Amino acid sequence: MASNASATLVGQFIMSALNETLKQLVAEACTHLPRSAARQLCIQEIYSLVIKSGNLWNENTPYYSDAFQETWEYCCQNLEKYNPELSAVTTWIDTRLKWTLQKWRDRQNQQKQRQVNPIGTDDGNTINPLDNLASNPGASRAIQIWQATVRWVQEDSDGKLRQTCFRKRPEINAQVLFLKRFPSETPWQDIAKEFDLNSAEAKDLPKFYNRSCRPLLREFGVLQGYIEEKKK
């Protein structure tokens, strides 16, 4: 019993020391300019200690690594938002990670709901709307283009979509906006609310989409031969 109690006390001491070290590193990082070498060194040390602590939520989902990366980028770019009086650094990051995972989970569920389901008929048979569309050569071609475009957005193999960010907000990027805007055309006010944008940001978001995101979509269409390149 005594050994167990001692082990518990040692564990608590180590965790307390870790939390204090992380708080100091965050405070120090905030004294340096963004993207400076000194700040990056602090961030690297924070990352190493947080990972070694084993205090972050982990789950076996296909989007976990993406959610983790998004969380880490957000926390690194918003270290000034951390309040040491409210929580430990690991708790702050873990809370953000769980929120991000829920967002990815909701997004995946929405994509599943958008899939076309077979329609039941009075005689007990089923009709798949896509089968009817496929019988039309023009519609079939449109479906192929649509599927290829969605696959391009989801994979983003060169990372260009994720790198095209709104106002240095990595979680609001071209890939995310494309998946929200088609096919469901999520209203801009709903997107602004989801990302907690102020009125000025909410007003500028559609402009960013038209100015920076849509050209990427057109560029893809031109490369694939879906649309003709504009003549200069």
Residue, then its C-alpha position, 0 to 999 in steps of 0.5 A: m500500500a505504501s509503495n502504491a501511495s509513493a508511486t502515486l505521489v511521484g507520478q503527481f509530482i512529475m505531472s505537476a513539474l511537466n505542467e509547470t514546464l509547459k506553461q513556462l515554455v508557452a509563456e516564453a514562446c509568446t515573447h518571441l515574434p511569430r515564425s521566429a527561430a526562437r519561437q519555433l524552438c519553444i514550440q518544438e520542445i512543447y510538442s516533444l513534452v506533450i507527446k511524451s506525456g501521453n495525455l492527449w486523446n487517441e482513437n483509431t479513426p481514419y481522420y485522427s491524424d488530420a484532426f491532430q495536425e489541424t489541432w496542433e497548427y491551431c494551438c501553435q498559431n494561437l498560443e496567446k489564447y492559452n490561459p494558464e489559470l484555466s487549465a494545464v497546457t495538455t488539457w487545453i490542447d486535448t480539449r481542442l483536439k476533441w472538438t476538432l475530432q467531433k468536427w471531422r466526425d460530423r463532416q463524415n456523417q454529413q458526407k454519408q447522408r449526402q449519398v443517394n439512397p435507393i428509392g422503394t417502389d409500390d411493387g417492392n422493387t428499388i430504384n437507384p436515381l444514379d442508375n437513371l442518370a447513368s442511362n443518359p450519356g451526358a448525365s453519366r459524364a457529369i457524374q464522372i466529373w463530379q466524382a473525380t472532383v470530389r475525390w480530388v478535393q478529399e485527397d488534396s494530394d499536393g496539399k494546395l487546398r489545405q494551404t489556401c487558408f482564410r486569414k491565417r486560419p488553417e482550419i478554414n481552408a479551400q478543402v474544407l470550404f469546398l466540402k461544405r459548399f458542394p453539393s449541399e451549399t452550406p449557407w455562409q452564415d452557418i459556416a461563419k458561425e461554426f468557425d466563430l467568425n466576427s461580422a467583418e470576417a463573415k462578410d469577407l469569407p465568400k469573397f475569399y472563396n471566390r477570389s482564392c478557392r474557385p480559381l483552384l477548382r477551375e485550374f483542376g477542371v482545365l487540367q482534367g479537360y473538363i472545361e476550356e482554358k480562357k483565351k487571353 
